[in-house]
């Protein structure tokens, strides 16, 4: 008999990152939509542990359930079976669209996240300015959304996600709509911020990232581990440890070689499930 367990998001503590073996645990999770007798089975028996400080990419063809799985980890929906735990508290979530409020400035968008986190009003402006500087947007506090380029908007969205001060950052194809050069620059920025969090022991940060993409090169460029999902329903088809030192370039030979291997596996999954 299958037991259904809802997502458990435990409150963060000062030593959370050092006392738990994972930032997220996805334990035999399945998800179906629709009414009984006419259900669409989207995910089947998914188990993934994301270690503290680990960068994991979920890769697969469109419709394989990647975003559904991310929403389950975020607590936006509940699994039909299995359990999800995020011991460090509620994850931060960054979408493909920036989802900024157009009537607020860049700084005020970030301050809204700080307010929801409980940061005192007197401290929010300085913290928003610090986060904007972190994503290389110093001086952009007063800019309206329509004054920002697509890449700048995604930087603000990244700063807003970081403002939640979560140990786990969930990213749902956040750079897919950007041009290749801007996307590459933001890959650099994300890698820089993630790497700095791992080395900044004084700040007590150890950011874990669970990143959804259908772009093989992007996955290999960013991740320490790539998890390939099959489709209809989504199952774990294969995993790769990416032992290429950071920083990486998308045109690096080692990145290209591993991308070719993963692409062949992805094509096999697509053929197997009759996708085009």
Secondary structure, 3 states (H helix, E strand, C coil): CCCECCCEECCCCCCHHHHCCCCEEEEEEEEEECCCCCCEEEEEEEEEEECCCCEEEEECCCCCCHHHHHHHHHCCCCCCEEEEEECCCCCEEECCCCCCCCCCEHHHHHHHHHHHHCCCHHHHHHHHHHHHHHCCCCCCCCCEHHHCCHHHHHHHHHHHHHHCCCCEEEEECCCCCCCHHHHHHHHHHHHHHHHHHHHCHHHCCCCEEEEEECCHHHHHHHCCEEEEECCCCECEEEEEECCCCCCCCCCCHHHHHHHHHHHHHHHHHHHHCCCC
